[in-house]
């Protein structure tokens, strides 16, 4: 038995961003605040938005940190309050969208930002229109916002139905200017979302189908996107893969690779996608021991079994300049122990189909 519900209206396709005004007209919004990455301002996207929405655009917030912080959320919320915003438009990668979603909830519910990370459920927020400029996070269709508390070296996923954006506008053309390193880190996250979804205790036939399709597309297109950044077809495939992986994981939540990634990012500064990818294949093998269907899913993705998938994932990481071992990141055995201990405290860890002991995971990952 399972249930499936998804509230985000999705607009997908090459050039769909140019129809922003038409897509937003039915909502009758009149006061927009834009949250946008600095790189997209350099690319002139703020001017394109203003040319369509005119004086209804009240302000633009930028310079969101790569792992959005409480202070980022505070800055956005203050601008929303000053302009009595009735819609937030988030244009950028996962960091921008996550910060915007958290701020939209803070604004509508008058949440004390200093206690934000203590909240365990978010039921309402100001409408957010999410426009991704990378193919990876899937944040445009998930009820999750990951926020960092720098003072305490914490990275905390916030969840709740209220964090779903109102609409997602996915235009693959916006990813054409994405640098190679960002393409790799965000693209590998697509595969991590798909594998975590398949290894989730909450998986279902619909999420499985989405995750398998997403992983197959990403495995087939990421290396080309890395080396052929202006290839429209490849960029469209990666955008579709990211969207499908986001739709899948929105139903199941993430699992082992994400649980171990948070401390790697907050303590060692490893980019999110790369941190997840370091163990995603290993967790897929571990979870396949509890659910043999994961070997069948690996075949559908294009490999002989879970271990073969992991080998090809390592090859893809090497081909796109990403770490394959803890040693590549300068992390020794004592660091692995700490990463595992912190990871087992994360809620995501309880979402694995398999529930191994910490010592077992340490022995497995120490071989990397």
PLY file of the C-alpha trace (Angstrom):
ply
format ascii 1.0
element vertex 368
property float x
property float y
property float z
element edge 367
property int vertex1
property int vertex2
end_header
0.00 0.00 0.00
1.22 3.52 -0.81
-0.09 7.02 -1.47
1.16 9.60 -3.96
0.44 13.32 -4.03
2.33 16.15 -5.68
1.15 19.78 -5.69
3.75 21.56 -7.85
2.64 22.78 -11.29
5.52 22.08 -13.68
6.38 23.99 -16.86
9.20 22.28 -18.78
10.92 22.99 -22.08
13.48 24.91 -24.08
12.68 28.64 -23.93
9.80 28.31 -21.44
11.43 30.97 -19.23
10.48 33.58 -21.83
6.81 32.85 -21.07
7.14 33.72 -17.37
4.60 36.55 -17.46
1.94 34.37 -19.11
2.51 31.51 -16.68
2.19 33.76 -13.62
-0.81 35.80 -14.80
-3.48 33.37 -13.47
-2.12 33.74 -9.92
-2.70 37.53 -9.80
0.48 38.23 -7.83
1.36 41.92 -7.56
4.49 42.11 -5.38
7.42 39.87 -6.28
10.75 39.51 -4.51
13.38 37.66 -6.51
16.08 35.51 -4.95
18.79 34.99 -7.52
22.35 33.72 -7.72
24.98 36.35 -8.54
25.98 34.45 -11.68
22.47 34.80 -13.08
22.53 38.54 -12.47
25.78 38.58 -14.45
23.89 36.70 -17.19
21.15 39.35 -17.16
18.28 37.17 -15.97
17.13 39.82 -13.48
16.60 42.23 -16.39
14.68 39.59 -18.33
12.37 39.01 -15.36
11.82 42.74 -14.86
11.09 43.20 -18.56
8.23 40.72 -18.21
6.88 41.58 -14.75
7.70 45.29 -14.67
7.08 47.27 -11.49
5.61 44.22 -9.76
9.23 43.19 -9.10
9.98 45.03 -5.86
13.50 43.85 -5.02
16.22 41.30 -5.74
18.17 39.36 -3.09
21.44 37.78 -4.17
24.77 36.39 -2.91
23.22 33.33 -1.28
25.98 31.12 0.12
26.62 27.70 -1.52
25.18 26.01 1.59
22.42 28.47 2.54
22.57 29.72 6.11
20.19 31.08 8.70
21.52 34.54 7.85
20.60 34.04 4.17
17.06 33.15 5.24
16.95 36.19 7.52
18.04 38.55 4.70
15.38 37.26 2.33
12.63 37.41 4.95
13.48 41.03 5.79
13.20 42.07 2.15
9.87 40.26 1.84
8.55 42.06 4.91
9.70 45.45 3.63
7.87 44.92 0.34
4.81 43.01 1.61
5.61 40.35 -0.98
2.93 37.96 -2.15
5.27 35.74 -4.19
8.93 34.76 -4.07
10.71 33.87 -7.33
13.84 31.74 -6.83
16.24 31.61 -9.78
19.41 29.58 -9.34
20.67 26.25 -8.07
19.56 24.26 -5.06
21.05 26.72 -2.57
18.96 29.62 -3.88
15.78 27.56 -4.01
16.31 26.08 -0.54
16.95 29.50 1.00
13.88 30.93 -0.71
11.60 28.10 0.42
12.74 28.44 4.03
12.31 32.23 3.93
8.81 31.88 2.46
7.80 29.72 5.43
9.47 32.04 7.94
7.69 35.04 6.43
4.18 33.58 6.37
4.36 31.85 9.76
6.41 34.56 11.53
8.94 31.92 12.61
11.82 32.92 14.89
14.79 32.29 12.59
17.09 31.50 15.50
14.81 28.53 16.27
14.09 27.62 12.64
16.16 24.43 12.64
14.17 23.10 15.61
10.96 23.00 13.55
9.99 19.51 12.46
7.11 20.30 10.11
6.14 23.14 7.78
2.54 23.31 6.64
2.27 26.71 4.91
4.49 29.27 3.22
4.25 32.19 0.85
4.01 30.97 -2.78
7.40 30.24 -4.34
8.05 30.00 -8.08
11.22 27.93 -8.48
13.34 28.31 -11.61
16.43 26.07 -11.57
19.59 27.09 -13.46
21.41 23.83 -12.71
20.39 20.23 -13.25
20.78 18.49 -9.94
19.03 19.49 -6.75
15.41 18.92 -7.78
14.50 21.46 -5.09
11.93 22.97 -7.45
9.64 19.99 -6.82
10.52 18.82 -3.29
9.12 19.69 0.16
12.64 20.02 1.56
14.99 22.92 2.34
18.49 22.20 3.64
19.82 25.05 5.81
23.20 25.39 7.54
23.93 26.67 11.04
27.52 27.81 10.59
28.08 28.58 14.26
27.40 24.95 15.22
28.65 23.23 12.03
25.20 21.84 11.33
23.41 21.20 8.07
19.74 20.43 8.68
17.03 19.33 6.22
13.69 21.06 6.88
10.62 19.23 5.62
6.88 19.66 5.29
4.12 20.01 2.72
4.34 23.79 3.03
7.81 23.81 1.49
6.61 22.63 -1.91
6.93 25.49 -4.44
3.75 26.73 -6.08
5.22 26.23 -9.54
8.42 25.03 -11.17
9.66 26.52 -14.42
12.37 24.26 -15.84
14.08 25.68 -18.91
17.16 23.66 -19.99
18.50 26.73 -21.81
19.22 28.32 -18.41
21.80 25.59 -17.73
23.88 26.27 -20.86
26.16 28.72 -19.01
26.63 26.39 -16.03
30.40 25.89 -15.42
31.80 22.37 -15.88
32.53 21.86 -12.17
28.98 22.89 -11.21
27.57 20.66 -13.96
29.47 17.72 -12.46
28.58 18.35 -8.81
24.92 19.06 -9.50
24.57 16.32 -12.11
25.99 13.60 -9.88
23.41 14.66 -7.28
20.71 13.55 -9.72
22.08 10.02 -9.55
22.38 10.22 -5.76
18.73 11.25 -5.45
17.68 8.38 -7.70
19.76 5.77 -5.85
18.71 7.05 -2.43
15.09 6.88 -3.57
15.44 3.27 -4.76
17.11 2.37 -1.46
14.50 4.13 0.63
12.17 2.20 2.90
9.39 4.50 1.60
9.88 3.63 -2.09
6.85 2.72 -4.20
6.26 1.65 -7.83
5.82 5.25 -9.04
8.94 6.58 -7.29
10.90 3.52 -8.52
9.90 4.21 -12.14
10.85 7.88 -11.87
14.16 7.09 -10.14
15.21 4.43 -12.65
14.43 6.73 -15.59
16.27 9.62 -13.94
19.36 7.55 -13.16
19.48 6.10 -16.68
19.26 9.55 -18.29
21.92 10.98 -15.95
24.34 8.09 -16.47
23.92 8.48 -20.23
24.23 12.28 -20.40
26.28 13.72 -17.52
29.74 13.16 -18.97
28.64 14.73 -22.26
27.10 17.70 -20.45
30.44 18.13 -18.65
32.44 18.12 -21.90
29.81 19.60 -24.26
28.21 22.39 -22.22
26.41 23.99 -25.18
24.76 20.76 -26.34
21.05 21.59 -26.04
19.86 18.00 -26.28
22.17 16.77 -23.55
21.25 19.71 -21.30
17.55 18.96 -21.83
18.10 15.31 -20.89
19.92 16.30 -17.70
17.16 18.78 -16.81
14.56 16.04 -17.30
16.63 13.62 -15.21
16.97 16.16 -12.39
13.24 16.88 -12.44
12.28 13.20 -12.36
14.74 12.44 -9.57
13.29 15.35 -7.60
9.75 14.07 -8.14
10.84 10.61 -6.98
12.69 11.71 -3.86
9.89 14.12 -2.94
7.84 11.01 -2.16
10.46 8.87 -0.44
12.98 11.18 1.14
16.73 10.64 0.92
18.67 7.91 2.70
22.23 6.80 3.47
24.35 8.85 1.09
22.67 12.08 2.10
22.90 11.23 5.80
26.68 10.83 5.53
27.05 13.89 3.29
25.97 16.57 5.76
29.04 16.46 7.99
31.36 16.12 4.99
29.92 19.38 3.69
29.66 21.31 6.96
33.04 20.21 8.39
35.23 19.47 5.35
33.63 21.82 2.83
32.91 19.06 0.29
30.26 20.20 -2.22
26.90 18.57 -1.54
26.62 16.45 -4.69
30.21 15.24 -4.45
29.75 14.37 -0.76
26.62 12.34 -1.50
28.22 10.62 -4.49
31.20 9.45 -2.45
29.05 6.76 -0.79
25.88 6.59 -2.94
26.99 3.50 -4.84
28.13 1.79 -1.65
24.76 2.41 -0.02
23.07 1.04 -3.12
25.03 -2.21 -2.64
24.22 -2.30 1.08
20.51 -1.75 0.40
20.50 -4.34 -2.39
21.34 -6.94 0.25
18.00 -6.18 1.90
16.05 -5.76 -1.34
17.27 -7.81 -4.35
15.01 -5.71 -6.61
17.80 -3.12 -6.57
19.86 -5.46 -8.75
16.94 -5.58 -11.20
16.70 -1.79 -11.09
20.44 -1.60 -11.83
19.82 -3.71 -14.94
17.07 -1.33 -16.04
19.49 1.58 -15.60
22.01 -0.24 -17.82
24.24 -2.36 -15.57
24.46 -6.02 -14.59
23.81 -5.55 -10.85
24.32 -3.15 -7.90
28.09 -3.69 -7.78
28.43 -3.05 -11.51
26.42 0.15 -11.09
28.82 1.25 -8.36
31.83 0.58 -10.59
30.37 2.68 -13.39
29.46 5.42 -10.93
33.12 5.59 -9.87
34.15 5.78 -13.53
31.70 8.63 -14.09
33.07 10.50 -11.07
36.61 10.15 -12.42
35.49 11.34 -15.86
33.92 14.48 -14.37
36.68 15.40 -11.90
34.94 14.23 -8.72
36.38 12.36 -5.74
36.16 8.58 -5.69
37.74 7.87 -2.27
37.96 9.52 1.13
41.69 9.82 0.47
40.93 11.99 -2.57
39.35 14.44 -0.13
42.18 14.21 2.40
39.96 12.40 4.91
41.64 9.67 6.97
40.14 6.74 8.88
39.45 8.77 12.00
37.53 11.22 9.84
35.47 8.38 8.35
34.49 7.24 11.84
33.26 10.73 12.70
31.37 11.06 9.42
29.60 7.75 10.03
28.78 8.62 13.64
27.30 11.98 12.61
25.50 10.38 9.69
23.80 7.78 11.86
22.31 10.62 13.89
20.61 12.08 10.78
16.97 11.29 10.10
17.83 10.16 6.56
19.76 7.17 7.91
16.59 5.61 9.31
15.14 5.71 5.79
17.41 2.97 4.37
15.88 -0.38 3.47
18.92 -1.94 5.17
19.79 -0.93 8.72
23.42 -2.00 9.28
25.47 -1.29 12.39
27.95 1.59 12.33
30.89 -0.83 12.57
29.67 -2.71 9.48
29.41 0.51 7.48
32.86 1.57 8.66
34.41 -1.74 7.49
32.65 -1.38 4.13
33.61 2.25 3.53
37.18 1.80 4.80
37.83 -0.15 1.61
37.30 3.01 -0.45
0 1
1 2
2 3
3 4
4 5
5 6
6 7
7 8
8 9
9 10
10 11
11 12
12 13
13 14
14 15
15 16
16 17
17 18
18 19
19 20
20 21
21 22
22 23
23 24
24 25
25 26
26 27
27 28
28 29
29 30
30 31
31 32
32 33
33 34
34 35
35 36
36 37
37 38
38 39
39 40
40 41
41 42
42 43
43 44
44 45
45 46
46 47
47 48
48 49
49 50
50 51
51 52
52 53
53 54
54 55
55 56
56 57
57 58
58 59
59 60
60 61
61 62
62 63
63 64
64 65
65 66
66 67
67 68
68 69
69 70
70 71
71 72
72 73
73 74
74 75
75 76
76 77
77 78
78 79
79 80
80 81
81 82
82 83
83 84
84 85
85 86
86 87
87 88
88 89
89 90
90 91
91 92
92 93
93 94
94 95
95 96
96 97
97 98
98 99
99 100
100 101
101 102
102 103
103 104
104 105
105 106
106 107
107 108
108 109
109 110
110 111
111 112
112 113
113 114
114 115
115 116
116 117
117 118
118 119
119 120
120 121
121 122
122 123
123 124
124 125
125 126
126 127
127 128
128 129
129 130
130 131
131 132
132 133
133 134
134 135
135 136
136 137
137 138
138 139
139 140
140 141
141 142
142 143
143 144
144 145
145 146
146 147
147 148
148 149
149 150
150 151
151 152
152 153
153 154
154 155
155 156
156 157
157 158
158 159
159 160
160 161
161 162
162 163
163 164
164 165
165 166
166 167
167 168
168 169
169 170
170 171
171 172
172 173
173 174
174 175
175 176
176 177
177 178
178 179
179 180
180 181
181 182
182 183
183 184
184 185
185 186
186 187
187 188
188 189
189 190
190 191
191 192
192 193
193 194
194 195
195 196
196 197
197 198
198 199
199 200
200 201
201 202
202 203
203 204
204 205
205 206
206 207
207 208
208 209
209 210
210 211
211 212
212 213
213 214
214 215
215 216
216 217
217 218
218 219
219 220
220 221
221 222
222 223
223 224
224 225
225 226
226 227
227 228
228 229
229 230
230 231
231 232
232 233
233 234
234 235
235 236
236 237
237 238
238 239
239 240
240 241
241 242
242 243
243 244
244 245
245 246
246 247
247 248
248 249
249 250
250 251
251 252
252 253
253 254
254 255
255 256
256 257
257 258
258 259
259 260
260 261
261 262
262 263
263 264
264 265
265 266
266 267
267 268
268 269
269 270
270 271
271 272
272 273
273 274
274 275
275 276
276 277
277 278
278 279
279 280
280 281
281 282
282 283
283 284
284 285
285 286
286 287
287 288
288 289
289 290
290 291
291 292
292 293
293 294
294 295
295 296
296 297
297 298
298 299
299 300
300 301
301 302
302 303
303 304
304 305
305 306
306 307
307 308
308 309
309 310
310 311
311 312
312 313
313 314
314 315
315 316
316 317
317 318
318 319
319 320
320 321
321 322
322 323
323 324
324 325
325 326
326 327
327 328
328 329
329 330
330 331
331 332
332 333
333 334
334 335
335 336
336 337
337 338
338 339
339 340
340 341
341 342
342 343
343 344
344 345
345 346
346 347
347 348
348 349
349 350
350 351
351 352
352 353
353 354
354 355
355 356
356 357
357 358
358 359
359 360
360 361
361 362
362 363
363 364
364 365
365 366
366 367
